[in-house]
Amino acid sequence: MTIGTRVADYRYDDAYNAKALGAFNSRVWRGDDALPGLSQFKQLIKSKNPGSWHEYCNDKYSEIFAPPFEGDTRKFEHIVTGRLRQLRSEWKHSVDAYQSFRAEAWSQRNIEVQARKNNPHPYDCTIEKSRDYPCFVKLLPYILTYKDVGAAKLLGTNVTLPNCWDGNDENHLIEKLRSKINGVDGFNAGVALAELDKTLVMLKDVAKVLRRGGQQAGSGNLPGAARVLFFGTNSHHAGFDGLPRAAQLYLGFQFGVVPLLDDVKQGAQTLGWHAGSPITNTYRVRRRRGSEMTSRNPYSVTMSVQETGQIIALLTAPPAMADVTGLTDLPSAIWERIPWSFVVDWWIPIGGALSAMQMARSLTGKFVKTRVTTTRRGPYRSGDGSYATYQVIGDTSSYVSVVIKREVLPGLIAKMPNLKPVFHPKTSVRMRHTIEAGALLIVNRKSVVKGLTALENAAAKWRGRNVKDAFHAALT
């Protein structure tokens, strides 16, 4: 276990605050001892290298021509030649020893790296970097001026970043493991079978309309075919009376035809993937979320946060195909059978949590969960207001914080679902939900009116009564 702190603080004081300007680097970590860096490892191997024969001779020059020499020139040449032969033999022996050392060192390092991968360990690390440079700050309209000041130390931060990672993201990561194992995104055979009868009913209604529309088009009545397709009738006086039928056709296409085609395609891809892909026990999935906010007054500063989650599944045995395809996912199938459950999933993804729970139970092994949170702050700018506003000139400061947390778990646990934003961040999804909600209200308008009437009657019984009478009225 290694616990360490490394700080490089080059900050200095300005005229108003201590340590407000300059550079600051900090790193705090906790975890097992790490392997030497690759550059250090290569440097260690290089230090054992005897070099080429030419380099070796240059290093041994004084030994080759060392005096004294006796006799004529031929004897001198004989002595030098003997010394060269001896050095050549020593150099070859050094090269052979170096080759053996290098091969053994790389083999040992590969074994250690593989052992580290197969036996991961928990690890925490926090890294902070800041750069603050002198700037000019003035408070309007009081003409209060600060020169050569660090804006971060003087102004602080007035931005509160929202939490962009919750239980829904944890469950989504577990579901991505299902997609990784199946080779197809978002396929759940249990849910597809649970919706099959409803899908066939919707498909039947859509097929009838298409058949009638085709008959009208075949007879040359194109306007009539269009009326059948959009309103379900060939009447010229359909008007708004045909709107419920049009809404029903849209829902039949959106929740009947499209899901059926997707399920058939994804089911075939899943079978092909399991039949042709090699069996592996290691899977890696990742998910990124982020948000950014900018304050406007009394000064402007932009802050962003990015969350990265990762799961590495080191399975002890391949999971059963019935489990990973969702055939045994009974809770999700029951949930899909509940009317309007998909509408609840728009804001509270209960179906996703149930599916993640079943997937977590199906996997056995060791799981490495890593979460990286990166927070950034940009330079300060002048505020947008005209009263009690800071005017900032020439600031180029920055701040970065990285928090790494790695856990090694014996199993995965699904989280409780969290409430999603009322409006989806993506415009296309938001528009689709709006159209689907409007179509549902039109098709089920009688039930909606009946429910609102019942609520109004119940509220009327509560008015003008005491608590005991109102409770009795509500029960009756």
C-alpha positions, 0 to 999 in steps of 0.5 A: 500500500502506498499513500503519498502527496506531491505538491509543487506550490509556486504561488506568491502574494499579491497586494490583497491576498496571500498566495493569490498568483502563480502556479500550483500543482497537487497530487494525493493518492492511495493504492498499491505500489505501481510498476516502474515507468516504461521509460525508467524500465527502458533506461535500466535495460539500456544501462546494461547494454555493452554497445557495438564492437566499435564502441567497446573498442573505443572504451578499451583503447588504453588497454589495447595499446598499453605499453611497454612493447618489446622487440620489433614491429611484428611483435608489437602487431602480434601483441595488439592482435592478441589483445583484440582477440581477447577483447572480442571474446569478452564483448561477445560474452557481454552481448550474450549476457545482455540479451539474456538479461533483456529477455528475462526482464521483459518477460518478468515485466509482462508477467507483472503487468498481466498479474496487475490486470488480473488482480486489480486493486482499489485506488484513489487519486486527486489531482489539482492544477491552477494557474493565476496571473495578474489582472485588473478588477474594478467594482462598478459603480463604486470605482473600487479598483484592484490592480495586479490581483489574482481574480480567483482569490479575490472573487471566489466562485459563484457557480454551483454545478449540478450533479450529472451522475446518479443511480440511473447512470450506474444502472445504464453501465450495467445494462451496457454490459448486457449489450457488450455480451450480446453484441447488440445495443438495448436488446431484451428478449424477455421484454420483447416477448412480454409485449408481443401480444400488444404489438400484434394487436397494434400491427393488426390495426395498422395492417388494416389501414394499410390494406384499405389505403392500398385499395383506394390507391389501386383504384386511382383514388389517391386523396381517399387513400391519403384520408384513410392513412391519416384519418382511418376513413375515406369520408370527406367530413372526417375533420377533427372526428378523425383525429383520434383515429390518426393518433391511434395509427401513429401509436400503433406504428410507433409502439407496434411496427417499429419495436417489432422490426427492431426486436426481430433485427436485434434478436437475429444479430444476438443469435449470430453474435453468440454463434460466431464470437469467441468466448471471453471472460473480460468485458469493459464498458464506459459512460460519459456525462457532463454539464457546463454553467456560466454565471453572468453577474456580478462577474462571469465565469464558466465551470464545467464538470465531466463524469466518466464511469467504467466497469471492467467485468472479470468473469469467472464463468461465461453467463448463461445465454438465457440470462444475458438475453433477458429471457429470465428477466421476469420483473422487467416483463411484468413491468412492461405489462403494466399499462402506461409503464413506458410513460413512467419510464420517461421520468423514472426509469423503473424498467431500466433499474429492474433490467439492471438488477437481473443482469447484475444477478446473472454475472459472477466474478470480479468487477472493477468500477472506476469513476473519474470526475474532471472539473474545469474553471475558465478565466474570469470576465466582466459581469453583465449588470450595471450595478454592483458588477465587477469589471475584469480585464486581462485575466487568463487564470485556469483551474483543473481538478481530477478525482479518480476513484477505483473500486474492486467489487465481488458483484454488481448492485443495481441502484434505485432509479432517480427522477429525470428532468421533466424535459429531455435535454435532446430536442428530438427526444423531447419532440417525440415524447410530446407527440406521443403524449398528445396522441395518448391523451387523444386516444384515451380522452374518455378515460382521462375525462372520467378520471378528472371528473372522479377527482373533482367529485372527490374534492367536492366531498371534502369541501365543507366537511370535518376530517372524520366525515371527509375520510368516511366520504372518501372511503365510500 
